[in-house]
């Protein structure tokens, strides 16, 4: 999650807002301090603009700058 978010230039606070979570809650999910629940997975994927397969590393995700070339 973190690598995808950073590669896309998205802030944790933006993902949290899209998911309807507090920034601190999303931070705990991303760092593993809080257990990721099944219902979070599609929300995180949608907020990051990736598929659930990409979220789990089944496909690579390039930064938006790379896609523009």
PyMOL Python script that loads the backbone (N, CA, C, O; Angstrom):
from pymol import cmd

cmd.read_pdbstr("""\
ATOM      1  N   UNK A   1       0.821  -1.182   0.000  1.00  0.00           N
ATOM      2  CA  UNK A   1       0.000   0.000   0.000  1.00  0.00           C
ATOM      3  C   UNK A   1       0.871   1.254   0.000  1.00  0.00           C
ATOM      4  O   UNK A   1       0.660   2.174  -0.790  1.00  0.00           O
ATOM      5  N   UNK A   2       1.822   1.273   0.873  1.00  0.00           N
ATOM      6  CA  UNK A   2       2.668   2.463   1.006  1.00  0.00           C
ATOM      7  C   UNK A   2       3.415   2.753  -0.291  1.00  0.00           C
ATOM      8  O   UNK A   2       3.438   3.892  -0.757  1.00  0.00           O
ATOM      9  N   UNK A   3       4.025   1.722  -0.873  1.00  0.00           N
ATOM     10  CA  UNK A   3       4.795   1.929  -2.102  1.00  0.00           C
ATOM     11  C   UNK A   3       3.916   2.457  -3.227  1.00  0.00           C
ATOM     12  O   UNK A   3       4.311   3.370  -3.953  1.00  0.00           O
ATOM     13  N   UNK A   4       2.737   1.892  -3.372  1.00  0.00           N
ATOM     14  CA  UNK A   4       1.814   2.354  -4.413  1.00  0.00           C
ATOM     15  C   UNK A   4       1.444   3.811  -4.156  1.00  0.00           C
ATOM     16  O   UNK A   4       1.481   4.641  -5.065  1.00  0.00           O
ATOM     17  N   UNK A   5       1.090   4.110  -2.919  1.00  0.00           N
ATOM     18  CA  UNK A   5       0.676   5.470  -2.568  1.00  0.00           C
ATOM     19  C   UNK A   5       1.787   6.470  -2.860  1.00  0.00           C
ATOM     20  O   UNK A   5       1.541   7.531  -3.433  1.00  0.00           O
ATOM     21  N   UNK A   6       3.001   6.131  -2.466  1.00  0.00           N
ATOM     22  CA  UNK A   6       4.133   7.036  -2.691  1.00  0.00           C
ATOM     23  C   UNK A   6       4.424   7.176  -4.182  1.00  0.00           C
ATOM     24  O   UNK A   6       4.656   8.285  -4.662  1.00  0.00           O
ATOM     25  N   UNK A   7       4.416   6.066  -4.920  1.00  0.00           N
ATOM     26  CA  UNK A   7       4.664   6.128  -6.367  1.00  0.00           C
ATOM     27  C   UNK A   7       3.643   6.990  -7.088  1.00  0.00           C
ATOM     28  O   UNK A   7       3.962   7.621  -8.096  1.00  0.00           O
ATOM     29  N   UNK A   8       2.427   7.022  -6.584  1.00  0.00           N
ATOM     30  CA  UNK A   8       1.381   7.828  -7.202  1.00  0.00           C
ATOM     31  C   UNK A   8       1.344   9.250  -6.650  1.00  0.00           C
ATOM     32  O   UNK A   8       0.572  10.082  -7.127  1.00  0.00           O
ATOM     33  N   UNK A   9       2.175   9.533  -5.646  1.00  0.00           N
ATOM     34  CA  UNK A   9       2.224  10.876  -5.076  1.00  0.00           C
ATOM     35  C   UNK A   9       0.989  11.244  -4.274  1.00  0.00           C
ATOM     36  O   UNK A   9       0.594  12.409  -4.238  1.00  0.00           O
ATOM     37  N   UNK A  10       0.378  10.262  -3.634  1.00  0.00           N
ATOM     38  CA  UNK A  10      -0.841  10.493  -2.860  1.00  0.00           C
ATOM     39  C   UNK A  10      -0.485  10.538  -1.375  1.00  0.00           C
ATOM     40  O   UNK A  10       0.325   9.740  -0.904  1.00  0.00           O
ATOM     41  N   UNK A  11      -1.081  11.457  -0.652  1.00  0.00           N
ATOM     42  CA  UNK A  11      -0.839  11.589   0.786  1.00  0.00           C
ATOM     43  C   UNK A  11      -1.759  10.650   1.566  1.00  0.00           C
ATOM     44  O   UNK A  11      -2.870  10.346   1.132  1.00  0.00           O
ATOM     45  N   UNK A  12      -1.279  10.200   2.717  1.00  0.00           N
ATOM     46  CA  UNK A  12      -2.094   9.350   3.586  1.00  0.00           C
ATOM     47  C   UNK A  12      -3.420  10.023   3.924  1.00  0.00           C
ATOM     48  O   UNK A  12      -4.463   9.369   3.930  1.00  0.00           O
ATOM     49  N   UNK A  13      -3.388  11.302   4.201  1.00  0.00           N
ATOM     50  CA  UNK A  13      -4.603  12.031   4.571  1.00  0.00           C
ATOM     51  C   UNK A  13      -5.639  11.983   3.454  1.00  0.00           C
ATOM     52  O   UNK A  13      -6.839  11.917   3.723  1.00  0.00           O
ATOM     53  N   UNK A  14      -5.184  12.014   2.199  1.00  0.00           N
ATOM     54  CA  UNK A  14      -6.109  11.955   1.065  1.00  0.00           C
ATOM     55  C   UNK A  14      -6.774  10.587   0.964  1.00  0.00           C
ATOM     56  O   UNK A  14      -7.972  10.494   0.700  1.00  0.00           O
ATOM     57  N   UNK A  15      -5.995   9.526   1.174  1.00  0.00           N
ATOM     58  CA  UNK A  15      -6.555   8.172   1.146  1.00  0.00           C
ATOM     59  C   UNK A  15      -7.554   8.014   2.285  1.00  0.00           C
ATOM     60  O   UNK A  15      -8.650   7.489   2.089  1.00  0.00           O
ATOM     61  N   UNK A  16      -7.175   8.465   3.464  1.00  0.00           N
ATOM     62  CA  UNK A  16      -8.057   8.365   4.629  1.00  0.00           C
ATOM     63  C   UNK A  16      -9.384   9.066   4.363  1.00  0.00           C
ATOM     64  O   UNK A  16     -10.447   8.532   4.676  1.00  0.00           O
ATOM     65  N   UNK A  17      -9.319  10.253   3.791  1.00  0.00           N
ATOM     66  CA  UNK A  17     -10.542  11.008   3.503  1.00  0.00           C
ATOM     67  C   UNK A  17     -11.433  10.254   2.521  1.00  0.00           C
ATOM     68  O   UNK A  17     -12.645  10.173   2.721  1.00  0.00           O
ATOM     69  N   UNK A  18     -10.845   9.704   1.463  1.00  0.00           N
ATOM     70  CA  UNK A  18     -11.618   8.948   0.472  1.00  0.00           C
ATOM     71  C   UNK A  18     -12.270   7.717   1.083  1.00  0.00           C
ATOM     72  O   UNK A  18     -13.340   7.292   0.648  1.00  0.00           O
ATOM     73  N   UNK A  19     -11.615   7.141   2.103  1.00  0.00           N
ATOM     74  CA  UNK A  19     -12.141   5.946   2.761  1.00  0.00           C
ATOM     75  C   UNK A  19     -13.101   6.280   3.894  1.00  0.00           C
ATOM     76  O   UNK A  19     -13.768   5.390   4.421  1.00  0.00           O
ATOM     77  N   UNK A  20     -13.180   7.556   4.275  1.00  0.00           N
ATOM     78  CA  UNK A  20     -14.024   7.943   5.396  1.00  0.00           C
ATOM     79  C   UNK A  20     -13.407   7.607   6.742  1.00  0.00           C
ATOM     80  O   UNK A  20     -14.117   7.369   7.719  1.00  0.00           O
ATOM     81  N   UNK A  21     -12.068   7.590   6.787  1.00  0.00           N
ATOM     82  CA  UNK A  21     -11.339   7.283   8.015  1.00  0.00           C
ATOM     83  C   UNK A  21     -10.557   8.503   8.473  1.00  0.00           C
ATOM     84  O   UNK A  21     -10.307   9.430   7.703  1.00  0.00           O
ATOM     85  N   UNK A  22     -10.179   8.481   9.744  1.00  0.00           N
ATOM     86  CA  UNK A  22      -9.249   9.499  10.227  1.00  0.00           C
ATOM     87  C   UNK A  22      -7.863   9.178   9.687  1.00  0.00           C
ATOM     88  O   UNK A  22      -7.542   8.020   9.420  1.00  0.00           O
ATOM     89  N   UNK A  23      -7.048  10.210   9.529  1.00  0.00           N
ATOM     90  CA  UNK A  23      -5.687  10.024   9.030  1.00  0.00           C
ATOM     91  C   UNK A  23      -4.923   9.035   9.906  1.00  0.00           C
ATOM     92  O   UNK A  23      -4.230   8.158   9.390  1.00  0.00           O
ATOM     93  N   UNK A  24      -5.042   9.169  11.220  1.00  0.00           N
ATOM     94  CA  UNK A  24      -4.325   8.281  12.144  1.00  0.00           C
ATOM     95  C   UNK A  24      -4.738   6.823  11.956  1.00  0.00           C
ATOM     96  O   UNK A  24      -3.906   5.922  12.065  1.00  0.00           O
ATOM     97  N   UNK A  25      -6.008   6.590  11.676  1.00  0.00           N
ATOM     98  CA  UNK A  25      -6.488   5.221  11.470  1.00  0.00           C
ATOM     99  C   UNK A  25      -5.883   4.637  10.205  1.00  0.00           C
ATOM    100  O   UNK A  25      -5.422   3.496  10.204  1.00  0.00           O
ATOM    101  N   UNK A  26      -5.882   5.414   9.125  1.00  0.00           N
ATOM    102  CA  UNK A  26      -5.273   4.910   7.893  1.00  0.00           C
ATOM    103  C   UNK A  26      -3.784   4.651   8.099  1.00  0.00           C
ATOM    104  O   UNK A  26      -3.257   3.647   7.620  1.00  0.00           O
ATOM    105  N   UNK A  27      -3.113   5.539   8.802  1.00  0.00           N
ATOM    106  CA  UNK A  27      -1.688   5.354   9.072  1.00  0.00           C
ATOM    107  C   UNK A  27      -1.448   4.024   9.779  1.00  0.00           C
ATOM    108  O   UNK A  27      -0.506   3.306   9.443  1.00  0.00           O
ATOM    109  N   UNK A  28      -2.286   3.691  10.749  1.00  0.00           N
ATOM    110  CA  UNK A  28      -2.119   2.423  11.462  1.00  0.00           C
ATOM    111  C   UNK A  28      -2.367   1.234  10.547  1.00  0.00           C
ATOM    112  O   UNK A  28      -1.703   0.206  10.675  1.00  0.00           O
ATOM    113  N   UNK A  29      -3.308   1.360   9.633  1.00  0.00           N
ATOM    114  CA  UNK A  29      -3.546   0.278   8.666  1.00  0.00           C
ATOM    115  C   UNK A  29      -2.324   0.093   7.770  1.00  0.00           C
ATOM    116  O   UNK A  29      -1.880  -1.029   7.528  1.00  0.00           O
ATOM    117  N   UNK A  30      -1.796   1.194   7.291  1.00  0.00           N
ATOM    118  CA  UNK A  30      -0.671   1.139   6.362  1.00  0.00           C
ATOM    119  C   UNK A  30       0.594   0.599   7.027  1.00  0.00           C
ATOM    120  O   UNK A  30       1.369  -0.119   6.395  1.00  0.00           O
ATOM    121  N   UNK A  31       0.802   0.936   8.280  1.00  0.00           N
ATOM    122  CA  UNK A  31       2.012   0.492   8.971  1.00  0.00           C
ATOM    123  C   UNK A  31       1.863  -0.876   9.619  1.00  0.00           C
ATOM    124  O   UNK A  31       2.840  -1.449  10.101  1.00  0.00           O
ATOM    125  N   UNK A  32       0.646  -1.398   9.633  1.00  0.00           N
ATOM    126  CA  UNK A  32       0.422  -2.709  10.235  1.00  0.00           C
ATOM    127  C   UNK A  32       0.128  -2.662  11.719  1.00  0.00           C
ATOM    128  O   UNK A  32      -0.016  -3.708  12.353  1.00  0.00           O
ATOM    129  N   UNK A  33       0.037  -1.462  12.289  1.00  0.00           N
ATOM    130  CA  UNK A  33      -0.283  -1.335  13.710  1.00  0.00           C
ATOM    131  C   UNK A  33      -1.742  -1.690  13.982  1.00  0.00           C
ATOM    132  O   UNK A  33      -2.116  -2.008  15.111  1.00  0.00           O
ATOM    133  N   UNK A  34      -2.557  -1.632  12.934  1.00  0.00           N
ATOM    134  CA  UNK A  34      -3.964  -2.021  13.032  1.00  0.00           C
ATOM    135  C   UNK A  34      -4.230  -3.054  11.953  1.00  0.00           C
ATOM    136  O   UNK A  34      -3.772  -2.917  10.818  1.00  0.00           O
ATOM    137  N   UNK A  35      -4.969  -4.083  12.313  1.00  0.00           N
ATOM    138  CA  UNK A  35      -5.260  -5.169  11.376  1.00  0.00           C
ATOM    139  C   UNK A  35      -6.151  -4.679  10.236  1.00  0.00           C
ATOM    140  O   UNK A  35      -7.164  -4.017  10.456  1.00  0.00           O
ATOM    141  N   UNK A  36      -5.753  -5.017   9.034  1.00  0.00           N
ATOM    142  CA  UNK A  36      -6.514  -4.686   7.835  1.00  0.00           C
ATOM    143  C   UNK A  36      -7.688  -5.649   7.726  1.00  0.00           C
ATOM    144  O   UNK A  36      -7.493  -6.865   7.710  1.00  0.00           O
ATOM    145  N   UNK A  37      -8.897  -5.121   7.652  1.00  0.00           N
ATOM    146  CA  UNK A  37     -10.093  -5.961   7.533  1.00  0.00           C
ATOM    147  C   UNK A  37     -10.484  -6.081   6.067  1.00  0.00           C
ATOM    148  O   UNK A  37     -10.141  -5.232   5.245  1.00  0.00           O
ATOM    149  N   UNK A  38     -11.201  -7.144   5.759  1.00  0.00           N
ATOM    150  CA  UNK A  38     -11.588  -7.430   4.370  1.00  0.00           C
ATOM    151  C   UNK A  38     -12.315  -6.255   3.722  1.00  0.00           C
ATOM    152  O   UNK A  38     -12.116  -5.979   2.539  1.00  0.00           O
ATOM    153  N   UNK A  39     -13.143  -5.572   4.478  1.00  0.00           N
ATOM    154  CA  UNK A  39     -13.902  -4.462   3.879  1.00  0.00           C
ATOM    155  C   UNK A  39     -13.023  -3.259   3.553  1.00  0.00           C
ATOM    156  O   UNK A  39     -13.432  -2.392   2.781  1.00  0.00           O
ATOM    157  N   UNK A  40     -11.828  -3.191   4.125  1.00  0.00           N
ATOM    158  CA  UNK A  40     -10.912  -2.093   3.807  1.00  0.00           C
ATOM    159  C   UNK A  40     -10.267  -2.265   2.428  1.00  0.00           C
ATOM    160  O   UNK A  40      -9.955  -1.276   1.766  1.00  0.00           O
ATOM    161  N   UNK A  41     -10.071  -3.491   2.002  1.00  0.00           N
ATOM    162  CA  UNK A  41      -9.288  -3.767   0.794  1.00  0.00           C
ATOM    163  C   UNK A  41      -9.849  -3.084  -0.450  1.00  0.00           C
ATOM    164  O   UNK A  41      -9.105  -2.371  -1.124  1.00  0.00           O
ATOM    165  N   UNK A  42     -11.132  -3.270  -0.788  1.00  0.00           N
ATOM    166  CA  UNK A  42     -11.621  -2.580  -1.992  1.00  0.00           C
ATOM    167  C   UNK A  42     -11.625  -1.062  -1.846  1.00  0.00           C
ATOM    168  O   UNK A  42     -11.449  -0.348  -2.833  1.00  0.00           O
ATOM    169  N   UNK A  43     -11.823  -0.564  -0.637  1.00  0.00           N
ATOM    170  CA  UNK A  43     -11.800   0.884  -0.418  1.00  0.00           C
ATOM    171  C   UNK A  43     -10.410   1.458  -0.643  1.00  0.00           C
ATOM    172  O   UNK A  43     -10.256   2.517  -1.251  1.00  0.00           O
ATOM    173  N   UNK A  44      -9.404   0.755  -0.152  1.00  0.00           N
ATOM    174  CA  UNK A  44      -8.025   1.209  -0.341  1.00  0.00           C
ATOM    175  C   UNK A  44      -7.649   1.147  -1.816  1.00  0.00           C
ATOM    176  O   UNK A  44      -7.056   2.085  -2.348  1.00  0.00           O
ATOM    177  N   UNK A  45      -7.993   0.047  -2.475  1.00  0.00           N
ATOM    178  CA  UNK A  45      -7.681  -0.095  -3.900  1.00  0.00           C
ATOM    179  C   UNK A  45      -8.325   1.031  -4.702  1.00  0.00           C
ATOM    180  O   UNK A  45      -7.679   1.634  -5.560  1.00  0.00           O
ATOM    181  N   UNK A  46      -9.589   1.313  -4.427  1.00  0.00           N
ATOM    182  CA  UNK A  46     -10.283   2.382  -5.149  1.00  0.00           C
ATOM    183  C   UNK A  46      -9.646   3.742  -4.870  1.00  0.00           C
ATOM    184  O   UNK A  46      -9.459   4.542  -5.787  1.00  0.00           O
ATOM    185  N   UNK A  47      -9.317   4.002  -3.616  1.00  0.00           N
ATOM    186  CA  UNK A  47      -8.714   5.285  -3.250  1.00  0.00           C
ATOM    187  C   UNK A  47      -7.346   5.472  -3.906  1.00  0.00           C
ATOM    188  O   UNK A  47      -6.954   6.591  -4.235  1.00  0.00           O
ATOM    189  N   UNK A  48      -6.622   4.360  -4.094  1.00  0.00           N
ATOM    190  CA  UNK A  48      -5.307   4.420  -4.741  1.00  0.00           C
ATOM    191  C   UNK A  48      -5.406   4.369  -6.268  1.00  0.00           C
ATOM    192  O   UNK A  48      -4.423   4.626  -6.963  1.00  0.00           O
ATOM    193  N   UNK A  49      -6.584   4.040  -6.784  1.00  0.00           N
ATOM    194  CA  UNK A  49      -6.758   3.950  -8.232  1.00  0.00           C
ATOM    195  C   UNK A  49      -6.122   2.717  -8.834  1.00  0.00           C
ATOM    196  O   UNK A  49      -5.618   2.756  -9.957  1.00  0.00           O
ATOM    197  N   UNK A  50      -6.142   1.613  -8.086  1.00  0.00           N
ATOM    198  CA  UNK A  50      -5.575   0.352  -8.561  1.00  0.00           C
ATOM    199  C   UNK A  50      -6.587  -0.768  -8.351  1.00  0.00           C
ATOM    200  O   UNK A  50      -7.593  -0.599  -7.662  1.00  0.00           O
ATOM    201  N   UNK A  51      -6.299  -1.913  -8.959  1.00  0.00           N
ATOM    202  CA  UNK A  51      -7.130  -3.085  -8.715  1.00  0.00           C
ATOM    203  C   UNK A  51      -6.693  -3.739  -7.411  1.00  0.00           C
ATOM    204  O   UNK A  51      -5.621  -3.442  -6.882  1.00  0.00           O
ATOM    205  N   UNK A  52      -7.533  -4.628  -6.901  1.00  0.00           N
ATOM    206  CA  UNK A  52      -7.143  -5.354  -5.693  1.00  0.00           C
ATOM    207  C   UNK A  52      -5.933  -6.240  -5.973  1.00  0.00           C
ATOM    208  O   UNK A  52      -5.097  -6.432  -5.090  1.00  0.00           O
ATOM    209  N   UNK A  53      -5.825  -6.783  -7.183  1.00  0.00           N
ATOM    210  CA  UNK A  53      -4.658  -7.595  -7.552  1.00  0.00           C
ATOM    211  C   UNK A  53      -3.387  -6.755  -7.490  1.00  0.00           C
ATOM    212  O   UNK A  53      -2.363  -7.210  -6.981  1.00  0.00           O
ATOM    213  N   UNK A  54      -3.451  -5.532  -8.005  1.00  0.00           N
ATOM    214  CA  UNK A  54      -2.288  -4.642  -7.958  1.00  0.00           C
ATOM    215  C   UNK A  54      -1.939  -4.275  -6.521  1.00  0.00           C
ATOM    216  O   UNK A  54      -0.764  -4.142  -6.178  1.00  0.00           O
ATOM    217  N   UNK A  55      -2.943  -4.113  -5.694  1.00  0.00           N
ATOM    218  CA  UNK A  55      -2.713  -3.786  -4.293  1.00  0.00           C
ATOM    219  C   UNK A  55      -1.895  -4.872  -3.607  1.00  0.00           C
ATOM    220  O   UNK A  55      -1.087  -4.587  -2.723  1.00  0.00           O
ATOM    221  N   UNK A  56      -2.111  -6.115  -4.019  1.00  0.00           N
ATOM    222  CA  UNK A  56      -1.385  -7.239  -3.431  1.00  0.00           C
ATOM    223  C   UNK A  56      -0.158  -7.639  -4.235  1.00  0.00           C
ATOM    224  O   UNK A  56       0.423  -8.699  -4.002  1.00  0.00           O
ATOM    225  N   UNK A  57       0.239  -6.788  -5.187  1.00  0.00           N
ATOM    226  CA  UNK A  57       1.488  -7.004  -5.904  1.00  0.00           C
ATOM    227  C   UNK A  57       1.411  -7.976  -7.055  1.00  0.00           C
ATOM    228  O   UNK A  57       2.449  -8.413  -7.552  1.00  0.00           O
ATOM    229  N   UNK A  58       0.211  -8.334  -7.502  1.00  0.00           N
ATOM    230  CA  UNK A  58       0.096  -9.267  -8.618  1.00  0.00           C
ATOM    231  C   UNK A  58       0.408  -8.614  -9.952  1.00  0.00           C
ATOM    232  O   UNK A  58       0.757  -9.303 -10.910  1.00  0.00           O
ATOM    233  N   UNK A  59       0.289  -7.313 -10.028  1.00  0.00           N
ATOM    234  CA  UNK A  59       0.651  -6.531 -11.216  1.00  0.00           C
ATOM    235  C   UNK A  59       1.429  -5.325 -10.726  1.00  0.00           C
ATOM    236  O   UNK A  59       1.210  -4.851  -9.611  1.00  0.00           O
ATOM    237  N   UNK A  60       2.326  -4.833 -11.545  1.00  0.00           N
ATOM    238  CA  UNK A  60       3.081  -3.661 -11.122  1.00  0.00           C
ATOM    239  C   UNK A  60       2.256  -2.406 -11.341  1.00  0.00           C
ATOM    240  O   UNK A  60       1.399  -2.355 -12.223  1.00  0.00           O
ATOM    241  N   UNK A  61       2.520  -1.421 -10.547  1.00  0.00           N
ATOM    242  CA  UNK A  61       1.864  -0.127 -10.664  1.00  0.00           C
ATOM    243  C   UNK A  61       2.954   0.904 -10.872  1.00  0.00           C
ATOM    244  O   UNK A  61       3.875   1.020 -10.064  1.00  0.00           O
ATOM    245  N   UNK A  62       2.845   1.656 -11.964  1.00  0.00           N
ATOM    246  CA  UNK A  62       3.840   2.674 -12.272  1.00  0.00           C
ATOM    247  C   UNK A  62       3.352   4.021 -11.786  1.00  0.00           C
ATOM    248  O   UNK A  62       2.154   4.239 -11.606  1.00  0.00           O
ATOM    249  N   UNK A  63       4.283   4.904 -11.579  1.00  0.00           N
ATOM    250  CA  UNK A  63       3.901   6.258 -11.180  1.00  0.00           C
ATOM    251  C   UNK A  63       3.205   6.936 -12.348  1.00  0.00           C
ATOM    252  O   UNK A  63       3.362   6.526 -13.498  1.00  0.00           O
ATOM    253  N   UNK A  64       2.447   7.960 -12.053  1.00  0.00           N
ATOM    254  CA  UNK A  64       1.724   8.666 -13.104  1.00  0.00           C
ATOM    255  C   UNK A  64       2.682   9.327 -14.075  1.00  0.00           C
ATOM    256  O   UNK A  64       2.367   9.438 -15.260  1.00  0.00           O
ATOM    257  N   UNK A  65       3.841   9.770 -13.611  1.00  0.00           N
ATOM    258  CA  UNK A  65       4.823  10.385 -14.500  1.00  0.00           C
ATOM    259  C   UNK A  65       5.321   9.381 -15.530  1.00  0.00           C
ATOM    260  O   UNK A  65       5.526   9.741 -16.690  1.00  0.00           O
ATOM    261  N   UNK A  66       5.518   8.137 -15.133  1.00  0.00           N
ATOM    262  CA  UNK A  66       5.996   7.099 -16.041  1.00  0.00           C
ATOM    263  C   UNK A  66       4.956   6.803 -17.106  1.00  0.00           C
ATOM    264  O   UNK A  66       5.303   6.563 -18.263  1.00  0.00           O
ATOM    265  N   UNK A  67       3.683   6.818 -16.729  1.00  0.00           N
ATOM    266  CA  UNK A  67       2.616   6.511 -17.673  1.00  0.00           C
ATOM    267  C   UNK A  67       2.457   7.584 -18.743  1.00  0.00           C
ATOM    268  O   UNK A  67       1.916   7.304 -19.812  1.00  0.00           O
ATOM    269  N   UNK A  68       2.910   8.792 -18.483  1.00  0.00           N
ATOM    270  CA  UNK A  68       2.730   9.893 -19.428  1.00  0.00           C
ATOM    271  C   UNK A  68       3.705   9.841 -20.593  1.00  0.00           C
ATOM    272  O   UNK A  68       3.486  10.516 -21.599  1.00  0.00           O
ATOM    273  N   UNK A  69       4.767   9.067 -20.487  1.00  0.00           N
ATOM    274  CA  UNK A  69       5.774   9.062 -21.550  1.00  0.00           C
ATOM    275  C   UNK A  69       5.418   8.163 -22.699  1.00  0.00           C
ATOM    276  O   UNK A  69       6.177   8.064 -23.663  1.00  0.00           O
TER     277      UNK A  69
END
""", "prot")
cmd.dss("prot")
cmd.show_as("cartoon", "prot")
cmd.util.cbc("prot")
cmd.orient("prot")
